[in-house]
Amino acid sequence: MLRGKKSLLLLIGAVLAVAGGSGYWYHQQQSASTTVQQTSQKDRVLKKKITLVAIGDSLTHGQGDDKNEQGYVGRIRKKLQKHYHNRVTTYNYGVTGDRSDQMLKRLNEQPEMRANLKKADVIVMTVGGNDLMQKLESNLLSNSTNKIESNIEQAGTTYQQKLNELLTAVRKQNATAPIFMYSIYDPVYTYFPDVSVINESVAKWNQITKQTVAQYGPSYFVDINHLMSYGQYKTAKQRQKLSQQAQKANSDQITQKQVIAIMNNDTHNLNNYISTEDNFHPNSKGYDQMTNALYKVMLQHDDWEYQQK
């Protein structure tokens, strides 16, 4: 995800951050994966050591974490160790600002990353926000909804192709470890809850990611869109009140004045899960929420924690 407060357009692009048909080689390898997933309960023996590899952007890197616990990566390691009573080793390959093609480039150029991926028992990924931002950062303030929607369609096709290439490369190194893929979210929802172009763009982008990663199973989509976008406004009544406040403040329009005010406010954010360091990445509470969502899905699909007798 983004590198910092370099420009208004970058912040606007981060609004959509965080969030195919290739992969033939991988699909030929799925039989081994299926065998692992079908391991019966009575034959499961807990592994003494687990290797977790995280690949992604600033959300994997842990940007905005004011407790310096390495974002969700450090937190999920502690939770898994406490629950399963084994040792979890993590490798964090999250780089702020990375798009899907840049993650692929790193994977191809870093032997150590490939080696650790080969031995991974489980893989966690955040990807997509910067791909979307690259195309839309100069268009989100446009008055033309049709233009924005057209750009989203075009960007989505390109992103899906690149995501297929990245996932194919991941599966070439490791065909069996489950992939847990995070969604993206809207970090300024609490300020612009009724700006439909943002809500629809995030939803569409998440759908592309969910459908694509499903082709590279075992894989599980961890949807944090509403969790992180809504923040503490969890009920419909609370969000309705938020919408009324936003209507008075900005008439359901994204304006430069409003965005600059959000960007410059380093003491408060309407969303309790968003860091005031940059007003779009999670703070420690946000990473707690992300980790809890990941942990819940991991417990539901935990065959990777066990080995056959």
C-alpha positions as CSV (number, residue, x, y, z in Angstrom):
1,M,0.0,0.0,0.0
2,L,1.0,3.7,0.1
3,R,4.3,5.1,1.2
4,G,3.1,8.2,3.0
5,K,1.5,11.7,2.6
6,K,3.3,12.6,-0.6
7,S,0.3,14.1,-2.4
8,L,-3.4,14.5,-2.3
9,L,-3.9,12.2,-5.2
10,L,-1.9,9.4,-3.4
11,L,-4.2,9.7,-0.4
12,I,-7.3,9.6,-2.7
13,G,-5.8,6.5,-4.3
14,A,-5.4,5.0,-0.9
15,V,-9.2,5.3,-0.4
16,L,-9.4,2.2,-2.5
17,A,-6.4,0.4,-1.0
18,V,-6.5,-1.0,1.5
19,A,-8.0,-4.3,-0.8
20,G,-8.8,-15.4,-14.5
21,G,-7.8,-18.1,-16.6
22,S,-4.0,-18.7,-16.1
23,G,-2.4,-21.1,-13.6
24,Y,-2.5,-24.2,-15.8
25,W,0.7,-25.5,-14.3
26,Y,-0.7,-25.2,-10.8
27,H,-4.0,-26.9,-11.5
28,Q,-2.0,-30.0,-12.5
29,Q,-0.6,-30.1,-9.0
30,Q,-3.8,-30.0,-7.1
31,S,-4.0,-33.7,-6.3
32,A,-1.4,-33.4,-3.6
33,S,-3.3,-30.4,-2.1
34,T,-6.6,-32.4,-2.1
35,T,-4.9,-35.2,-0.2
36,V,-3.7,-32.9,2.5
37,Q,-7.2,-31.3,2.9
38,Q,-8.9,-34.7,3.2
39,T,-6.8,-35.9,6.1
40,S,-9.2,-37.5,8.5
41,Q,-9.6,-36.2,12.1
42,K,-8.3,-39.4,13.7
43,D,-5.1,-39.4,11.7
44,R,-4.2,-35.8,12.5
45,V,-1.1,-35.2,14.6
46,L,-0.2,-31.7,15.6
47,K,3.0,-30.4,14.0
48,K,5.7,-29.2,16.5
49,K,6.8,-26.4,14.1
50,I,4.8,-24.3,11.7
51,T,6.2,-21.9,9.1
52,L,4.0,-19.0,8.0
53,V,5.0,-16.9,5.0
54,A,3.3,-13.5,4.5
55,I,3.5,-11.8,1.1
56,G,2.0,-8.4,0.4
57,D,2.1,-4.6,0.7
58,S,2.0,-2.2,3.6
59,L,-0.7,-4.1,5.4
60,T,1.5,-7.1,5.6
61,H,4.5,-4.9,6.4
62,G,2.5,-3.6,9.4
63,Q,2.5,0.2,8.5
64,G,0.6,2.2,11.0
65,D,1.0,-0.3,13.9
66,D,1.7,2.0,16.8
67,K,2.5,-0.9,19.1
68,N,5.2,-2.2,16.7
69,E,4.0,-5.8,16.7
70,Q,4.6,-6.3,13.0
71,G,0.9,-5.8,12.1
72,Y,-1.2,-8.9,11.7
73,V,1.9,-11.1,11.1
74,G,3.3,-10.7,14.7
75,R,-0.2,-11.0,16.2
76,I,-1.3,-14.1,14.3
77,R,2.0,-15.9,15.3
78,K,1.2,-15.3,19.0
79,K,-2.4,-16.5,18.6
80,L,-1.5,-19.6,16.8
81,Q,1.2,-20.6,19.2
82,K,-1.1,-20.0,22.2
83,H,-3.9,-22.1,20.6
84,Y,-1.9,-25.0,19.2
85,H,1.0,-25.0,21.6
86,N,3.6,-25.3,18.9
87,R,6.3,-23.0,17.5
88,V,5.4,-20.7,14.7
89,T,8.1,-19.1,12.6
90,T,7.1,-16.2,10.4
91,Y,8.7,-14.6,7.4
92,N,7.3,-11.2,6.5
93,Y,7.6,-10.2,2.8
94,G,5.4,-7.1,3.0
95,V,6.7,-4.0,1.3
96,T,4.9,-0.7,1.5
97,G,3.7,0.5,-1.9
98,D,4.0,-2.8,-3.7
99,R,1.6,-3.8,-6.5
100,S,1.0,-7.4,-7.6
101,D,3.6,-7.2,-10.3
102,Q,6.2,-5.8,-7.9
103,M,5.5,-8.7,-5.5
104,L,6.1,-11.1,-8.4
105,K,9.3,-9.4,-9.3
106,R,10.6,-9.8,-5.7
107,L,9.6,-13.4,-5.7
108,N,11.5,-14.0,-8.9
109,E,14.6,-12.1,-7.8
110,Q,14.9,-13.3,-4.1
111,P,16.1,-16.9,-3.7
112,E,15.6,-16.6,0.1
113,M,11.9,-15.7,-0.4
114,R,11.4,-18.6,-2.7
115,A,13.2,-21.0,-0.3
116,N,11.0,-20.0,2.6
117,L,7.9,-20.2,0.5
118,K,8.8,-23.7,-0.5
119,K,8.8,-24.8,3.2
120,A,5.7,-22.8,4.2
121,D,2.9,-24.6,6.0
122,V,0.6,-21.6,5.5
123,I,0.7,-18.5,3.3
124,V,-1.1,-15.2,4.0
125,M,-1.4,-12.4,1.5
126,T,-2.5,-8.8,1.1
127,V,-2.5,-7.6,-2.5
128,G,-4.5,-5.3,-4.9
129,G,-4.9,-1.9,-3.3
130,N,-1.9,-0.4,-5.0
131,D,-2.9,-1.9,-8.4
132,L,-6.2,-0.1,-8.1
133,M,-4.7,3.1,-6.9
134,Q,-2.2,3.2,-9.8
135,K,-5.1,3.6,-12.2
136,L,-7.5,5.7,-10.2
137,E,-5.5,8.2,-8.2
138,S,-6.0,10.9,-10.8
139,N,-9.6,10.2,-11.5
140,L,-11.5,9.8,-8.2
141,L,-12.3,13.5,-8.0
142,S,-13.6,13.4,-11.5
143,N,-17.2,14.5,-12.0
144,S,-17.7,11.7,-14.5
145,T,-19.0,8.5,-12.9
146,N,-18.9,6.7,-16.2
147,K,-15.2,7.5,-16.6
148,I,-14.4,6.2,-13.2
149,E,-16.4,3.0,-13.8
150,S,-14.7,2.5,-17.1
151,N,-11.3,2.9,-15.5
152,I,-12.2,0.4,-12.8
153,E,-13.2,-2.2,-15.4
154,Q,-10.0,-1.7,-17.3
155,A,-7.9,-1.8,-14.1
156,G,-9.7,-4.9,-12.9
157,T,-8.9,-6.8,-16.1
158,T,-5.2,-5.9,-15.8
159,Y,-5.1,-6.7,-12.1
160,Q,-6.7,-10.1,-12.6
161,Q,-4.0,-11.0,-15.1
162,K,-1.2,-9.9,-12.8
163,L,-2.8,-11.6,-9.8
164,N,-2.9,-14.8,-11.8
165,E,0.8,-14.5,-12.6
166,L,1.6,-13.9,-9.0
167,L,-0.4,-16.8,-7.7
168,T,0.9,-19.1,-10.4
169,A,4.5,-18.2,-9.2
170,V,3.5,-18.8,-5.6
171,R,2.0,-22.2,-6.4
172,K,5.1,-23.1,-8.4
173,Q,7.1,-22.9,-5.2
174,N,4.4,-24.4,-3.0
175,A,1.4,-26.3,-4.3
176,T,-0.1,-27.5,-1.1
177,A,0.1,-24.8,1.7
178,P,-3.3,-23.0,2.0
179,I,-3.4,-19.4,1.0
180,F,-5.4,-17.0,3.2
181,M,-6.1,-13.8,1.2
182,Y,-7.2,-10.6,2.8
183,S,-9.7,-8.3,1.1
184,I,-9.1,-4.5,0.7
185,Y,-11.2,-1.9,2.5
186,D,-12.2,1.8,2.4
187,P,-10.2,3.7,5.0
188,V,-12.3,6.9,4.6
189,Y,-15.7,5.3,4.6
190,T,-16.6,7.1,7.9
191,Y,-16.1,10.5,6.2
192,F,-17.8,9.6,2.9
193,P,-20.2,6.6,3.7
194,D,-22.6,7.4,0.9
195,V,-20.2,8.0,-2.0
196,S,-21.3,5.0,-4.0
197,V,-18.5,5.0,-6.4
198,I,-16.0,4.2,-3.6
199,N,-18.2,1.5,-2.0
200,E,-18.9,-0.1,-5.4
201,S,-15.3,0.0,-6.5
202,V,-14.0,-1.7,-3.3
203,A,-16.7,-4.4,-3.6
204,K,-15.9,-5.0,-7.3
205,W,-12.1,-5.2,-6.6
206,N,-12.7,-7.7,-3.7
207,Q,-14.9,-9.8,-6.0
208,I,-12.1,-10.0,-8.5
209,T,-9.6,-11.1,-5.9
210,K,-11.9,-13.6,-4.3
211,Q,-12.8,-15.3,-7.6
212,T,-9.2,-15.4,-8.8
213,V,-7.6,-16.8,-5.6
214,A,-10.3,-19.5,-5.5
215,Q,-8.6,-21.1,-8.5
216,Y,-5.4,-21.6,-6.6
217,G,-6.8,-23.7,-3.7
218,P,-6.6,-24.6,-1.0
219,S,-7.4,-20.9,-0.5
220,Y,-9.6,-18.9,1.8
221,F,-10.8,-15.3,1.4
222,V,-10.6,-13.2,4.6
223,D,-13.2,-10.4,4.1
224,I,-12.4,-7.4,6.2
225,N,-14.1,-4.8,4.0
226,H,-17.0,-3.9,6.3
227,L,-15.1,-4.7,9.4
228,M,-12.4,-2.2,8.7
229,S,-14.4,0.3,6.6
230,Y,-17.2,0.7,9.2
231,G,-14.8,0.7,12.2
232,Q,-16.7,1.1,15.4
233,Y,-20.0,1.9,13.5
234,K,-21.1,-1.7,13.5
235,T,-24.9,-1.3,13.5
236,A,-27.2,0.0,10.7
237,K,-28.5,2.6,13.1
238,Q,-25.0,3.9,13.8
239,R,-24.1,4.0,10.2
240,Q,-27.3,5.9,9.4
241,K,-26.4,8.5,11.9
242,L,-22.9,8.6,10.3
243,S,-24.4,9.2,6.9
244,Q,-26.5,12.0,8.2
245,Q,-23.4,13.7,9.7
246,A,-21.5,13.2,6.4
247,Q,-24.4,14.7,4.4
248,K,-24.2,17.8,6.5
249,A,-20.4,18.0,6.3
250,N,-19.8,17.2,2.6
251,S,-23.1,16.7,0.8
252,D,-22.0,13.1,-0.2
253,Q,-19.2,14.6,-2.3
254,I,-15.5,14.1,-2.1
255,T,-13.9,17.5,-2.0
256,Q,-10.3,18.6,-1.8
257,K,-11.1,20.6,1.4
258,Q,-12.5,17.5,3.1
259,V,-9.6,15.3,2.0
260,I,-7.0,17.8,3.1
261,A,-8.6,18.1,6.5
262,I,-8.5,14.3,6.9
263,M,-4.9,14.1,5.8
264,N,-3.7,16.8,8.1
265,N,-5.5,15.6,11.2
266,D,-2.8,13.7,13.1
267,T,-4.7,13.5,16.4
268,H,-8.1,12.0,15.5
269,N,-9.8,9.8,12.9
270,L,-13.6,9.1,12.9
271,N,-12.7,5.4,12.4
272,N,-11.1,4.0,15.6
273,Y,-9.3,1.4,13.6
274,I,-7.4,3.8,11.3
275,S,-4.0,5.3,12.2
276,T,-3.7,9.1,12.4
277,E,-0.2,8.7,11.2
278,D,-1.5,8.7,7.6
279,N,-5.3,8.2,8.0
280,F,-5.6,5.2,5.9
281,H,-3.5,2.3,7.3
282,P,-4.7,0.4,10.4
283,N,-3.6,1.4,13.9
284,S,-2.9,-1.3,16.5
285,K,-6.7,-1.7,17.1
286,G,-7.2,-2.1,13.4
287,Y,-4.5,-4.8,13.2
288,D,-6.1,-6.5,16.1
289,Q,-9.4,-6.6,14.1
290,M,-7.6,-7.9,11.0
291,T,-5.8,-10.6,13.0
292,N,-9.0,-11.8,14.7
293,A,-10.7,-12.1,11.3
294,L,-7.8,-14.1,9.9
295,Y,-7.6,-16.3,13.1
296,K,-11.3,-17.2,12.8
297,V,-10.9,-18.4,9.3
298,M,-7.7,-20.2,10.1
299,L,-9.3,-22.2,12.9
300,Q,-12.1,-23.2,10.5
301,H,-9.5,-24.6,8.0
302,D,-6.6,-25.8,10.1
303,D,-5.4,-29.0,8.4
304,W,-2.1,-27.4,7.8
305,E,-1.4,-27.4,11.5
306,Y,-1.4,-31.3,11.4
307,Q,0.5,-34.1,9.8
308,Q,-0.4,-37.6,9.0
309,K,0.6,-40.4,11.4
